[in-house]
Amino acid sequence: MRYFFEITYNGSGYAGWQSQANATGVQTVVEDALSKLFRTAVKIVGSGRTDTGVHCAQQFFHTDIERPFQPDDLIHRLNSFLPRDIAIRSIQKVKPKASARYDAIARSYEYHITTIKDPLLIGLALHYFKPVNIQTMNRAAALLRGEHDFECFSKVKTDVNHFLCNIKKATWKKEGSRLVFTITANRFLRGMVRAIVGTLLDVGTGKISVQDFQQIISSKDRKKAGANVDPHGLYLVQVKYPKSVFID
């Protein structure tokens, strides 16, 4: 049977989601834990990749398991095997050909900023001390909505077939000394959210205008966009699937 596992993790100690030869990815840690529990090699497929240092409130992966098990019992046992910065939240039975990666219809990220020095947010939010105009940043963020070519916000060396993404939501909100940027789309390019946030901060500080931001999107040129912000403020917060992939 195929199952979707819901996972959350603090990405500070990992080189992103994906297994790598010379660094530890979250995927490797989870595969090792599952393989020990089932005493056979277990491979998993995630709903997407997160970069080094990026956190995750909700991610999914799928795997096929032949032996019967009780989901609640497996969650407890698996969490006891996993390090304290990785946890499994749920396990759901899905159709045999369901894919955690390709069946996802929407993904949402948040980027967290603190405008004051806060020791309790070290590694969890970017400390950005320059004053910014939220209204102006939201005017620029509104230009992201819809389906566009976002090559200007993509890492230069990437293996995608196209740069089209359909963004459903892109908004900033202020909560006391914190700024939170939320963005939802059908797909994201490598480094895309961090590049968008860096460029929107340039808008917020007046370094560039809203019109400049529009021209950057049209240019499809990564060199014209702002710098990537640090990964530790970024969170994958939600992945959505059609109900049709699940088995009740």
DANOR-V690628 format. One record per pair of residues at least 12 apart in sequence whose C-alpha atoms are under 8 Angstrom apart, sorted by the first residue. I is the first residue (numbers start at 0). J is the second residue. Records with the same first field share a line. If there is no record, write none. Layout:
I->J / J
This chain:
0->63 / 64 / 65 / 92 / 93 / 95
1->61 / 62 / 63 / 64 / 92 / 93 / 94 / 95 / 96 / 97
2->61 / 62 / 63 / 64 / 90 / 91 / 92 / 93
3->59 / 60 / 61 / 62 / 90 / 91 / 92 / 93 / 99
4->59 / 60 / 61 / 87 / 88 / 89 / 90 / 91
5->57 / 58 / 59 / 60 / 87 / 88 / 89 / 90
6->55 / 56 / 57 / 58 / 59 / 60 / 85 / 86 / 87 / 88 / 89
7->55 / 56 / 57 / 58 / 85 / 86 / 87 / 88
8->54 / 55 / 56 / 84 / 85 / 86
9->52 / 53 / 54 / 55 / 84 / 85
10->51 / 52 / 53 / 54 / 55 / 84 / 231
11->51 / 52 / 53 / 54 / 122 / 231
12->52
13->25 / 51 / 52
14->50 / 51 / 52
15->48 / 49 / 50 / 51 / 52 / 53
16->47 / 48 / 49 / 50 / 51
17->48 / 49
26->43 / 45
28->81
29->81
30->42 / 43
32->77 / 80 / 81
33->77
36->77
41->62
42->62
43->60 / 61 / 62
44->60 / 61 / 62 / 98 / 99 / 100
45->58 / 59 / 60 / 61 / 99 / 100
46->58 / 59 / 60 / 98 / 99 / 100 / 101 / 103 / 238
47->100
49->235
50->190 / 230
51->230
52->230 / 231
53->230 / 231 / 232 / 233 / 234 / 235
54->231 / 232 / 233 / 234 / 235
55->234 / 235 / 236
56->234 / 235 / 236 / 237
57->235 / 236 / 237 / 238
58->235 / 236 / 237 / 238
59->99 / 238
60->99 / 100
61->98 / 99
70->89 / 90 / 91
74->87 / 88 / 89 / 90
91->245 / 246
92->245 / 246 / 247
93->244 / 245 / 246
94->244 / 245 / 246
97->244
102->240 / 241 / 244
103->185 / 238 / 239 / 240 / 241
104->185 / 238 / 239 / 240 / 241
105->183 / 184 / 185 / 186 / 238 / 239 / 240
106->183 / 184 / 185 / 186 / 235 / 236 / 237 / 238 / 239
107->181 / 182 / 183 / 184 / 235 / 236 / 237 / 238
108->181 / 182 / 183 / 192 / 233 / 234 / 235 / 236 / 237
109->179 / 180 / 181 / 182 / 233 / 234 / 235 / 236
110->124 / 179 / 180 / 181 / 196 / 232 / 233 / 234
111->123 / 124 / 125 / 177 / 178 / 179 / 180 / 232 / 233
112->124 / 125 / 126 / 127 / 177 / 178 / 179 / 232
113->125 / 126 / 127 / 128 / 176 / 177 / 178
114->126 / 127 / 128 / 129 / 176 / 177 / 178
115->127 / 128 / 176
122->231 / 232
123->231 / 232
124->231 / 232 / 233
125->229 / 231 / 232
129->204
130->203 / 204
131->200 / 203 / 204
132->203 / 204
133->171 / 172 / 173 / 203
135->202 / 203 / 209
136->171 / 199 / 200 / 202 / 203 / 209
137->169 / 170 / 171
138->209
139->199 / 202 / 209 / 212 / 213
140->169 / 170 / 199
141->169 / 170
142->213
143->166 / 169
144->165 / 166 / 167 / 168 / 169
145->164 / 165 / 166 / 167
146->163 / 164 / 165 / 166
147->162 / 163 / 164 / 165
148->162 / 163 / 164 / 216 / 219
149->162 / 163 / 164 / 188 / 216 / 219
150->162 / 216 / 219 / 220 / 221
151->215 / 216 / 218 / 219 / 220 / 221 / 222 / 223 / 224
152->188 / 190 / 191 / 192 / 194 / 195 / 219 / 220 / 221 / 224
153->188 / 189 / 190 / 191 / 194 / 221
154->188 / 189 / 190 / 191 / 221
155->221
157->189
162->188
164->184 / 185 / 186 / 187
165->184 / 185 / 186
166->182 / 183 / 184 / 185
167->182 / 183 / 184
168->181 / 182 / 183 / 184
169->181 / 182 / 183
170->182
180->196
190->227
193->227 / 228 / 229 / 230 / 233
194->224 / 225 / 226 / 227 / 228
195->224 / 225 / 227
196->227 / 228
197->225 / 226 / 227 / 228
198->212 / 224 / 225 / 226
199->212 / 225
201->225
